[in-house]
């Protein structure tokens, strides 16, 4: 179902490319928006074409010549043909930007994919397909903006008044193709620890999350695109300012369930630089507690965070509740997989404060307190022993209404784990998100060592 709010003329692809050739400005962009999916069941979106028009307008305001293709034009072949045309027309001294709004999914053995107009169980654009086509464009810098899901599962709205939908469509693919090797410049690996990439990806969500669309200012839009568009017009000096502003707005709008992600190597580079602005990489930006809180590298065989009971919603309660069966009590378990490491668990509470859950704040200076072994299960709050030597189990109580997120990180380097723990105050609590951004995590020699993450998000509602 579509809800068009205005009429505009859609040019054919050849006419759009001819228009690009006639323009005075050489910087080029290809903008794609897909609302319609005739080969998929109940997959229609409402905001993607609106988003494409808005982002195209913002890119033109930055001097780009924009080719815009939507719906029937935006087949897999049509998108690749348009990118191939950009390869022929773009010069090494010019900028190139690619934007896509529509469904994303995950295909077996291929990974994250974009779904074009003619998408089916076997027709899609993989992260590697896109990277190969973008990399072939001979530009001075390449920017990829994606408002689509890269999650492995559906999410749900905690707040029925939001009335959002996700840009995720589940495919049942047995492609037979081998999964391409992961690399930092693939859209599926924008959170790669090294942060090295020759293409700047700014995506609507982390690869474990879905991207939402909803009615904003009277029209359906992707939440990411809605808050990205003003950045194109106001143009902050560097990507870091863009990421922080868009991330804050999107997280607030989606109850902290969606977090836009920027290729780390571009944080301190100019945002859509003019020709005279040569993007010389500066020294790496210092890592902060907030960077680690947002980190994502899910590997269930290495680390799995479980919520007991396994539900997305709890009722507000307290330790004094007479009804012990009320849905306000819960515990968390971290299951360590094939290898051990050093575990750190952080919670963003309803108030916005970042709390250290594991290890206990009083033990955060002791490296042994965070060491875990293969196959071990860590329960928190931890059990204690009373004066009679009996084991006492403790629980958390849902004591405030709102959304909470808990993120567990299994570091392979004890130095990295201790650097994060030392950044926390003695009481293990950082009062605000901005405070977490201001707390620098010291550089360590093993900064590029592996880490694995697992998180849970749940809602606390009125009793």
Secondary structure, DSSP 4 states (H G I P E B T S, - for coil): -----S--PPPPHHHHHHHHHH-S---EEEEEE----TTSTT---SSHHHHHHHHHHHHHHTT-EEEEEEGGG-SHHHHHHHHHHHHHH--TTSEEEEEEES-EEEETTTEEEE--TT--SS--EEHHHHHHHHHTS--SEEEEEEES---SS----S-TTT--EESB--------SPPPPP-TTSGGGTT-TT---SSEEEESS-TTS--EEEEETTEEEEHHHHHHHHHHHH--SBHHHHHHHHHHHHHHHTTT----EE-GGGTTSBTT--TT------SPPPPBHHHHHH---B-TTTEEEEEES--SEEE---TT-S-TTSTTEEEEEEEE-SS-EEEEEEEE-TTS-EEEEES-GGGTT-GGGGEE-TT-EEEESPPEE-TTS-EE---EE--SSEEEEEEEEEES-HHHHHHHHHHS-TTSEE-SHHHHHHSBPPP-TTTTS-EEEEEEEEEEE--
